[in-house]
């Protein structure tokens, strides 16, 4: 079943004119290291139609290399520039917006090289900026130093607004939860909260690919991040029901996608003009 929440003809016409599809990863393209139904059908169709496909995740714990390894383990060919993570995209955004900075980075060791790649200097003292990511190597010392630096005037940047990260055992603290400790310690809210649903990261992708919002579609399984960033950036938005959000959630949410489909295979059918209802 495919559910179209705006005028059928206009929405399908817009979908067929899309040049850039921006996909969430976990829950949208694969789940527990298994491709979702229709994932290859969808990606192969876009290649055949010469449309662009990139992946966008709020996960700021993994490097691009780690994501490349995950995709390759699924026998899915992908290039490094086709993956955007909130943690790494933040490094690019900071460089473009503020120039190379002296950064105290609350992050896993693999992220340090990613930030240095954009010309930033990762320091342990006197930073211009404190950047907080999803850090599984977090220590009290990191939190203490981050709090002290922010209280002394360092710019406070967090890579994504997620409070928790779901795991098989249960939710664990994500970036915003870590950052909240710093905020409460020094009584200072972050200067910038990056990542979905803030439109900055999607606007950066569209700029890099030279595509307008009208020619872009965000696809994901979460209303409050994937769909909301599309609304905030003025793109078409498609909710897939393979991950977190269920059809029932739409009844109680003020966030409404343009399209709702069971999976990427059905989205491919819509692009090809094989509508179902």
HUUR-V369223 format. One record per residue. RES is the residue in three letters. PHI is phi in radians with two decimals (* if undefined). OMEGA is omega in whole degrees, -180 to 180 (NA if undefined). D_CENTER is the distance of its C-alpha to the mean C-alpha in whole Angstrom. Layout:
# HUUR-V369223
res:RES phi:PHI omega:OMEGA d_center:D_CENTER
res:RES phi:PHI omega:OMEGA d_center:D_CENTER
This chain:
# HUUR-V369223
res:UNK phi:* omega:176 d_center:27
res:UNK phi:-1.98 omega:-180 d_center:24
res:UNK phi:-1.99 omega:-180 d_center:24
res:UNK phi:-1.96 omega:-169 d_center:24
res:UNK phi:-1.67 omega:176 d_center:24
res:UNK phi:-2.16 omega:-179 d_center:25
res:UNK phi:-0.70 omega:-173 d_center:28
res:UNK phi:-0.90 omega:-173 d_center:28
res:UNK phi:-1.12 omega:-178 d_center:29
res:UNK phi:-1.12 omega:-179 d_center:27
res:UNK phi:-1.16 omega:179 d_center:24
res:UNK phi:-1.15 omega:177 d_center:25
res:UNK phi:-1.08 omega:178 d_center:26
res:UNK phi:-1.10 omega:-179 d_center:23
res:UNK phi:-1.04 omega:-178 d_center:21
res:UNK phi:-1.22 omega:179 d_center:23
res:UNK phi:-1.61 omega:-178 d_center:23
res:UNK phi:-1.15 omega:178 d_center:19
res:UNK phi:-1.83 omega:-177 d_center:19
res:UNK phi:-2.25 omega:175 d_center:15
res:UNK phi:-1.86 omega:180 d_center:13
res:UNK phi:-1.95 omega:-173 d_center:9
res:UNK phi:-1.89 omega:165 d_center:8
res:UNK phi:-1.15 omega:-177 d_center:6
res:UNK phi:-1.76 omega:-174 d_center:8
res:UNK phi:-1.25 omega:-178 d_center:10
res:UNK phi:1.62 omega:-179 d_center:12
res:UNK phi:-2.02 omega:-179 d_center:12
res:UNK phi:-1.77 omega:172 d_center:13
res:UNK phi:-2.54 omega:179 d_center:14
res:UNK phi:-2.36 omega:180 d_center:16
res:UNK phi:0.85 omega:177 d_center:18
res:UNK phi:1.09 omega:173 d_center:18
res:UNK phi:-2.29 omega:179 d_center:19
res:UNK phi:-1.09 omega:178 d_center:18
res:UNK phi:-1.29 omega:179 d_center:18
res:UNK phi:-1.02 omega:176 d_center:21
res:UNK phi:1.51 omega:-177 d_center:21
res:UNK phi:-1.08 omega:180 d_center:18
res:UNK phi:-1.21 omega:177 d_center:21
res:UNK phi:-1.01 omega:-179 d_center:22
res:UNK phi:-1.16 omega:-177 d_center:19
res:UNK phi:-1.15 omega:178 d_center:18
res:UNK phi:-1.16 omega:177 d_center:22
res:UNK phi:-1.11 omega:-179 d_center:23
res:UNK phi:-1.09 omega:177 d_center:20
res:UNK phi:-1.09 omega:-179 d_center:22
res:UNK phi:-1.12 omega:-179 d_center:25
res:UNK phi:-1.56 omega:179 d_center:25
res:UNK phi:1.06 omega:175 d_center:23
res:UNK phi:-1.74 omega:-176 d_center:20
res:UNK phi:-1.53 omega:178 d_center:17
res:UNK phi:-2.32 omega:175 d_center:14
res:UNK phi:-2.28 omega:-178 d_center:11
res:UNK phi:-1.98 omega:-178 d_center:8
res:UNK phi:-2.33 omega:179 d_center:4
res:UNK phi:-2.30 omega:175 d_center:3
res:UNK phi:-1.36 omega:-180 d_center:4
res:UNK phi:-1.07 omega:180 d_center:7
res:UNK phi:-2.00 omega:-179 d_center:9
res:UNK phi:-1.68 omega:-175 d_center:12
res:UNK phi:-1.79 omega:174 d_center:12
res:UNK phi:-1.45 omega:177 d_center:13
res:UNK phi:-1.10 omega:180 d_center:13
res:UNK phi:-1.05 omega:180 d_center:16
res:UNK phi:-1.13 omega:177 d_center:16
res:UNK phi:-1.20 omega:177 d_center:13
res:UNK phi:-1.02 omega:179 d_center:16
res:UNK phi:-1.11 omega:179 d_center:18
res:UNK phi:-1.14 omega:179 d_center:16
res:UNK phi:-1.14 omega:-179 d_center:16
res:UNK phi:-1.16 omega:176 d_center:20
res:UNK phi:-1.13 omega:177 d_center:21
res:UNK phi:-1.61 omega:-178 d_center:20
res:UNK phi:1.04 omega:177 d_center:22
res:UNK phi:-1.90 omega:-179 d_center:19
res:UNK phi:-1.29 omega:-179 d_center:20
res:UNK phi:-2.62 omega:179 d_center:17
res:UNK phi:-1.75 omega:-177 d_center:17
res:UNK phi:-1.03 omega:-178 d_center:15
res:UNK phi:-1.35 omega:177 d_center:14
res:UNK phi:-1.72 omega:179 d_center:12
res:UNK phi:-2.09 omega:175 d_center:10
res:UNK phi:-2.10 omega:172 d_center:7
res:UNK phi:-1.93 omega:-178 d_center:6
res:UNK phi:-1.04 omega:-178 d_center:6
res:UNK phi:-1.13 omega:-177 d_center:9
res:UNK phi:-1.40 omega:177 d_center:11
res:UNK phi:-1.07 omega:177 d_center:9
res:UNK phi:-1.06 omega:179 d_center:11
res:UNK phi:-1.08 omega:178 d_center:14
res:UNK phi:-1.18 omega:-180 d_center:14
res:UNK phi:-1.09 omega:-180 d_center:14
res:UNK phi:-1.05 omega:179 d_center:16
res:UNK phi:-1.10 omega:-178 d_center:19
res:UNK phi:-1.17 omega:-174 d_center:19
res:UNK phi:-1.50 omega:-172 d_center:19
res:UNK phi:-2.10 omega:-174 d_center:21
res:UNK phi:1.52 omega:178 d_center:23
res:UNK phi:-1.03 omega:-175 d_center:23
res:UNK phi:-2.24 omega:168 d_center:23
res:UNK phi:-1.45 omega:-171 d_center:25
res:UNK phi:-2.11 omega:165 d_center:22
res:UNK phi:-1.60 omega:-170 d_center:22
res:UNK phi:-1.85 omega:173 d_center:19
res:UNK phi:-1.60 omega:-172 d_center:19
res:UNK phi:-2.86 omega:174 d_center:17
res:UNK phi:-1.23 omega:-177 d_center:18
res:UNK phi:-0.95 omega:-178 d_center:20
res:UNK phi:-1.12 omega:-178 d_center:18
res:UNK phi:-1.39 omega:-177 d_center:16
res:UNK phi:-1.04 omega:-180 d_center:19
res:UNK phi:-1.09 omega:180 d_center:20
res:UNK phi:-1.09 omega:180 d_center:17
res:UNK phi:-1.28 omega:177 d_center:17
res:UNK phi:-1.14 omega:179 d_center:21
res:UNK phi:-1.09 omega:179 d_center:20
res:UNK phi:-1.68 omega:174 d_center:19
res:UNK phi:1.56 omega:180 d_center:23
res:UNK phi:-1.39 omega:176 d_center:22
res:UNK phi:-1.81 omega:180 d_center:24
res:UNK phi:-1.52 omega:-172 d_center:23
res:UNK phi:-2.17 omega:178 d_center:26
res:UNK phi:-1.82 omega:-178 d_center:28
res:UNK phi:-2.66 omega:176 d_center:30
res:UNK phi:0.91 omega:178 d_center:30
res:UNK phi:-1.38 omega:171 d_center:26
res:UNK phi:-1.48 omega:-173 d_center:25
res:UNK phi:-2.56 omega:171 d_center:22
res:UNK phi:-1.89 omega:179 d_center:21
res:UNK phi:-2.01 omega:-180 d_center:17
res:UNK phi:-1.88 omega:177 d_center:16
res:UNK phi:-2.15 omega:175 d_center:13
res:UNK phi:-1.32 omega:-170 d_center:13
res:UNK phi:-2.00 omega:178 d_center:16
res:UNK phi:-1.38 omega:176 d_center:18
res:UNK phi:-1.81 omega:-175 d_center:21
res:UNK phi:-1.05 omega:175 d_center:22
res:UNK phi:-2.29 omega:177 d_center:25
res:UNK phi:-1.09 omega:-180 d_center:27
res:UNK phi:-1.06 omega:178 d_center:28
res:UNK phi:-1.09 omega:-180 d_center:25
res:UNK phi:-1.10 omega:-179 d_center:24
res:UNK phi:-1.11 omega:-180 d_center:28
res:UNK phi:-1.13 omega:179 d_center:27
res:UNK phi:-1.03 omega:-180 d_center:24
res:UNK phi:-1.11 omega:180 d_center:26
res:UNK phi:-1.11 omega:-178 d_center:29
res:UNK phi:-1.13 omega:179 d_center:27
res:UNK phi:-1.14 omega:180 d_center:26
res:UNK phi:-1.12 omega:179 d_center:29
res:UNK phi:-1.56 omega:174 d_center:31
res:UNK phi:1.96 omega:177 d_center:28
res:UNK phi:-1.12 omega:178 d_center:25
res:UNK phi:-1.11 omega:-173 d_center:22
res:UNK phi:-1.89 omega:-173 d_center:20
res:UNK phi:-2.18 omega:173 d_center:16
res:UNK phi:-2.08 omega:-168 d_center:13
res:UNK phi:-1.41 omega:178 d_center:10
res:UNK phi:-2.87 omega:-173 d_center:8
res:UNK phi:-1.60 omega:-176 d_center:11
res:UNK phi:-1.26 omega:179 d_center:11
res:UNK phi:-1.41 omega:-179 d_center:14
res:UNK phi:-2.46 omega:178 d_center:15
res:UNK phi:-2.08 omega:-178 d_center:13
res:UNK phi:-1.24 omega:173 d_center:15
res:UNK phi:-2.31 omega:180 d_center:18
res:UNK phi:-1.10 omega:-179 d_center:21
res:UNK phi:-1.46 omega:-177 d_center:23
res:UNK phi:2.47 omega:-177 d_center:21
res:UNK phi:-1.25 omega:175 d_center:18
res:UNK phi:-2.17 omega:-177 d_center:18
res:UNK phi:-1.06 omega:177 d_center:17
res:UNK phi:-1.89 omega:-172 d_center:14
res:UNK phi:-0.93 omega:-176 d_center:13
res:UNK phi:-1.14 omega:177 d_center:14
res:UNK phi:-1.18 omega:177 d_center:17
res:UNK phi:-1.12 omega:-179 d_center:18
res:UNK phi:-1.13 omega:-179 d_center:18
res:UNK phi:-1.12 omega:177 d_center:20
res:UNK phi:-1.13 omega:178 d_center:23
res:UNK phi:-1.12 omega:-179 d_center:23
res:UNK phi:-1.01 omega:-178 d_center:23
res:UNK phi:-1.24 omega:-179 d_center:26
res:UNK phi:-1.16 omega:-176 d_center:28
res:UNK phi:-1.99 omega:177 d_center:28
res:UNK phi:0.95 omega:-178 d_center:28
res:UNK phi:-2.49 omega:176 d_center:25
res:UNK phi:-1.37 omega:178 d_center:22
res:UNK phi:-1.03 omega:176 d_center:19
res:UNK phi:-1.29 omega:177 d_center:19
res:UNK phi:-2.43 omega:171 d_center:16
res:UNK phi:-1.92 omega:-174 d_center:13
res:UNK phi:-1.56 omega:176 d_center:10
res:UNK phi:1.41 omega:178 d_center:6
res:UNK phi:-1.06 omega:10 d_center:5
res:UNK phi:-1.67 omega:177 d_center:8
res:UNK phi:-1.10 omega:-173 d_center:10
res:UNK phi:-1.27 omega:-173 d_center:10
res:UNK phi:-0.97 omega:-176 d_center:11
res:UNK phi:-1.19 omega:178 d_center:8
res:UNK phi:-1.27 omega:177 d_center:8
res:UNK phi:-1.10 omega:178 d_center:12
res:UNK phi:-1.13 omega:178 d_center:12
res:UNK phi:-1.11 omega:180 d_center:11
res:UNK phi:-1.09 omega:178 d_center:14
res:UNK phi:-1.13 omega:-180 d_center:16
res:UNK phi:-1.09 omega:-179 d_center:16
res:UNK phi:-1.70 omega:178 d_center:16
res:UNK phi:0.94 omega:180 d_center:19
res:UNK phi:-2.21 omega:-180 d_center:18
res:UNK phi:-1.45 omega:177 d_center:18
res:UNK phi:-1.00 omega:-179 d_center:16
res:UNK phi:-1.14 omega:-179 d_center:19
res:UNK phi:-1.85 omega:-176 d_center:19
res:UNK phi:-2.13 omega:176 d_center:15
res:UNK phi:-2.28 omega:174 d_center:14
res:UNK phi:-1.65 omega:-178 d_center:10
res:UNK phi:-2.21 omega:180 d_center:11
res:UNK phi:-2.89 omega:-174 d_center:9
res:UNK phi:-1.93 omega:180 d_center:11
res:UNK phi:-2.09 omega:180 d_center:11
res:UNK phi:-1.16 omega:-169 d_center:13
res:UNK phi:-1.43 omega:174 d_center:12
res:UNK phi:-2.12 omega:-175 d_center:8
res:UNK phi:-1.12 omega:-177 d_center:7
res:UNK phi:-1.29 omega:-178 d_center:11
res:UNK phi:-1.15 omega:178 d_center:12
res:UNK phi:-1.16 omega:176 d_center:9
res:UNK phi:-1.11 omega:177 d_center:11
res:UNK phi:-1.09 omega:-178 d_center:14
res:UNK phi:-1.14 omega:-178 d_center:14
res:UNK phi:-1.65 omega:178 d_center:13
res:UNK phi:1.39 omega:179 d_center:16
res:UNK phi:-1.71 omega:169 d_center:15
res:UNK phi:-1.25 omega:-179 d_center:16
res:UNK phi:-2.30 omega:180 d_center:14
res:UNK phi:-2.25 omega:176 d_center:15
res:UNK phi:-1.69 omega:173 d_center:14
res:UNK phi:-1.81 omega:-175 d_center:15
res:UNK phi:-1.72 omega:-179 d_center:17
res:UNK phi:-1.68 omega:-176 d_center:17
res:UNK phi:-2.18 omega:-172 d_center:15
res:UNK phi:-1.26 omega:-173 d_center:15
res:UNK phi:-1.27 omega:175 d_center:16
res:UNK phi:-2.04 omega:-178 d_center:20
res:UNK phi:-1.00 omega:-179 d_center:22
res:UNK phi:-1.07 omega:-178 d_center:24
res:UNK phi:-1.10 omega:-178 d_center:21
res:UNK phi:-1.15 omega:-179 d_center:21
res:UNK phi:-1.17 omega:-173 d_center:25
res:UNK phi:-1.94 omega:-177 d_center:24
res:UNK phi:-1.85 omega:175 d_center:20
res:UNK phi:-1.41 omega:-180 d_center:21
res:UNK phi:-1.55 omega:-175 d_center:17
res:UNK phi:-2.07 omega:176 d_center:18
res:UNK phi:-1.32 omega:175 d_center:17
res:UNK phi:-1.28 omega:-178 d_center:19
res:UNK phi:-2.34 omega:171 d_center:19
res:UNK phi:-2.28 omega:180 d_center:19
res:UNK phi:-2.29 omega:178 d_center:20
res:UNK phi:-1.12 omega:-177 d_center:21
res:UNK phi:-2.80 omega:-178 d_center:19
res:UNK phi:-1.17 omega:177 d_center:18
res:UNK phi:-1.08 omega:178 d_center:21
res:UNK phi:-1.22 omega:176 d_center:22
res:UNK phi:-1.14 omega:176 d_center:20
res:UNK phi:-1.07 omega:178 d_center:22
res:UNK phi:-1.07 omega:179 d_center:25
res:UNK phi:-1.13 omega:179 d_center:24
res:UNK phi:-1.10 omega:179 d_center:23
res:UNK phi:-1.37 omega:178 d_center:27
res:UNK phi:1.62 omega:179 d_center:28
res:UNK phi:-1.64 omega:-177 d_center:29
res:UNK phi:-1.26 omega:171 d_center:28
res:UNK phi:-2.34 omega:-176 d_center:29
res:UNK phi:-2.54 omega:NA d_center:30
